[in-house]
């Protein structure tokens, strides 16, 4: 395993660790009701901004080390990383009473708030494209595990309970990071069907 792919293994745990440290130490932040993006606001907001940017950069680096995984999968991983970088550069808008003194209801989106939401959408779509690509090209247990991860992640994120949304998104993110780490740990030859590899390499 090359050093670039190792970046995709440490990125997820790093992001979640930094979230946890902030979520339980920042004044006024309640991880049960405040989305993690709100940590980029207020005093110390630079920590979460850096968390987004560094994690995204690690995934972009990992994508460069995934060349043996074909043409599209590395591109989707790189797009996932770029989305995280943009989510850090363009911070979300205050809401749900955070930072302290902010209104409970979110005001109309600012331009940077809108770009943050678009970056979040890019992250989700890029991960889904990565997972589907992997599921199409694998066989046996890896395929079943990938499909199960996709369904579980979508179910957790889309569950109709707004009171648990912030925690559910963290759990869904952990599943997403986990799948990306597995991709980076295992070489393509360990689970991708030979015919699929040939198609990816030749473009036929």
Buried (B, 14 or more C-beta within 10 A) or exposed (E): EEEBBBBBBBBBBBBBEBBEEBBEEBEBBBBEBBBBBBBBBBEBBEBBBEBBBBBBBBBBBBBBBBBBBBEBBBBBBBBBBBBBBBBBBBBBBBBBBBBEEBEEEEEEEBEEBBBBBBBBEBBBBBBBBBBBBBBEBBEEEBBEBBBEBBEEBBEBBEEEEEEEBBBBBBBBBBBBBBBBBBBBEBEBEEBBBEEBBEBBEEEE
